Structures are given as C-alpha cells and as structure tokens.
Amino acid sequence: MLDLFLKTTTKASYYTYGSTASTAATEDFFENFATLGAGLIALFVVLAIICLAIIIFIIVCNCKIFAKAGQQWWKALIPLYNSWVETKIAGLAWWWYPIFVGLTALIAGRGGDNFVLCIALTLVSFNYCYGMAKKFGKSNGFAVLLAFIPIVGLPMLAFGSAKYDKDAKVDENGIFSIK
C-alpha cells in the first residue's frame, strides 16, 4: 500500500508547476514542435518546386502548340491574349472569348464557391478542347483527355506527331452547335 502511495505522489510531483521535470517536458514538446515545423517547411518547399516545374512545363507545351498552329510562340505567354489566340486556333467564334474570361473572373471573384458557374466554365473549357482536338486531327476522346487531364493531353499535342489543320471542319459554336 505504501508503495502505491509513493508512485502516485511521485507522478503528481512530476507535473507540479515550476518543477524541473515539467520544464524538461515543456522543452521536449517545443523541440518536437520545432522539428515538425521544419519538416512542414521542407515539405512546402518541395511541393512549391514541383508546382513551379509543372507550370513551366505547361507553358512550354502551350508555346509549342501555338507554334504548331502557325502563331508566334510568345503569344502563349501573355495572359488573356493567349486565350484570345486559343479561340482562333480552336476555330471558335469570337464571342466564346468573353464568355470564357467572364466565367473565369466570376469564379475567381467568388472564390470558386458557385457550383453552377464551375460547371458552366467546365463546359466552355471543354468546348475549347474540342476545337483544339479537331483542329489537330484528334478524336472526341482526346478532347476529353485534354479537358480533364491536360498534363497528359497538352504534351501529346505539343511534342507528338499531330499537325495543325486550319481547314479542319469545326463549328464556330463548338459542341453547342444546333442542327
């Protein structure tokens, strides 16, 4: 019985405020917390480098696609203007450009919280991808790949054997043509 009492009082004194034992436990906690913070920072840096590499790769692919389509490659680097040129490359009517840019701005302004706007932008983006696929002689399935997994579709267009055909038949309304 005395032995149980001594173990209980020893544990209680370990957590007494200001004792050496509680200070050591607090220091251990902060050392572990600092290690965790350093690990999270390292993870963030690695992920940022990976994201930057992917962004640069996508930009290079777009420059190559623009060059294949007979446009100057540098036009792919200019925000908003590159979407205008893509509209022409895809063979869509001019009014698709303000729809695309307007939906993108609305979603960005609202923080992407409107499901209907996101679906509308997805359809408009697919329309662009459909036109691009047809102009490069690809199938409807490739348009789906280009729309939903662009990290795979863009390099296939850019570095593959696909040739741009400016005379390829694409309705200016894209997938929304009414016949």
N, C-alpha and C positions, 0 to 999 in steps of 0.2 A: 504494500500500500504506500509506503514511504517512497519507494522507487518511482511509482506512477506520479506522485505529487512532485517529485524533483524534476521529472521530464516535462511536466506541464508548466512549471514555473520557469524552466529554462527556455522553453519556447516563447513564453509570454515576455520574458526579458529581452529576447532577440528582437522583438518588434517594438520595444519601448522607444519613444521619440528621443532623438539625440544620442542614442547609443551608437557605439562603434559598429555593431552588427547591422543596424538599419542604414547607416551611412554607406557601408560596403554594398548592401543590397541595392541602394539607390544608384550608386556609381556603376554597378553592373548593368542595371536597367538602362542608364543613359549610354553606356558603351555599346550595348546591343542595339539601342535605338539609332545611334550614330552609324553603326555598321549597316543597319537596314537602310538608312537614308543614303549612304554612299552607294549601296547596291542599286537602289532605285534611280539614283542619278546616272549611274553607269548604264542601266537598262534604258533610260530615256535617251541618252546619247547614242546608243547603238540603234535604237528604233528611229531616231531622227536621221541618222546616216542612211539607214535603209530606205526611209521615205524619200529623202533627197535623191538617192540613186534611182529610185523608181520614177520620180518626177522628171529627172534629167533624161532617163530612157524614153519616157512617153514623149517628151519634147523632141528628141532626136527622131523618133518614129514619125511624129507629125510633120517635121521638116522634110523627111524623106518622102512621105505621102504627097505633100504639096509639090515637091519637085517632080514626082512621077506624073502628077496631074497637069504639069505644064505651068505651074505657078512658081514664083520665086520662093525659095525655102524660108527666107527670113519672114515672110508673111505669117508663118505659123507661130512666130514669137510675140506678135503684137496682140494683146488682149482685146477682145471684142471684134477687131478687124479679122482675126483668124476665123471666127465664127461666120462672118460675112462671106469670106472666101470659101469656107466649107459649104455654105449654102449653094454657091455657084458650082463647086466641084461636084456636089451630090445631085445637081440638076433640079433643085427645088426652086419654087417661086420665091421672089424677094421677100414676101410678107412672112415667110417662115422665120426669118432672122429676128424681127422684133418680137414675135411670139416666144421664141427660144430665150432671147435675152430678158424679156419681161418676166417670164416664169422663173428664170434663174434668179433675177433680182428680188422677186416677191418671196421666193423660198428663203433666200439668204437674209432678207429683212425680217422675216418671221421666225428665223431660227430653225427652219425645216420642220415645223410642227403641224403643218397642214397636209393631211394625207391626200386630199383631192388634188392639191397643187403638185405634190410629188408624183402622183400617178399621171397627171397631165404632162409634166416635164419628161417623165419616162417615155410616154407615147411620142412626144415631139422628138426626143433624142433617138428613139428607135426609127423614126421617120428619116432622120439624118443618116443613120447607119444603114438603113435600107437603100437609100440613094447611093451611098458610097459603095456598098456591096455590088449593086447593079452596074455602076459605072466602072468598077474594076473587074467585072465579069464573074462575080461570085454569086452563090445561091442565097435563098432566104434564110437558110440555117446559118450561114456565115454572118448575115445581118444580125441574127440573134446573138451569136458569139461576140460580135463587135459591140453590141449594145450592152451586154451583161457581163462580159469578161474582156474588157478592152486591153488588158495587159497581155492577153494572148492574141487577140484579133489584130491589133494595130501593128505588131511586129510582122505578122504574116502578110499584111498588106504592104508594109514598108520594105521588107527585105525579101519577100517571096517573089515568085515569078509573075505575079498579077500585073497586067498592063492596064493603064487607064484608057478607056474608050469614051471620048467626048460625045460620040454619036450614039452611045447605048441608049436604048429607049427607057426613060424614066419619066413617069407622070410628074408634072410640077407640083401636084398635090401629094405625091408620095403614096403612102399606104392608105391615105384618106380619099383616094380618087373614087368618084361616083360614076358608074357606067350603067 
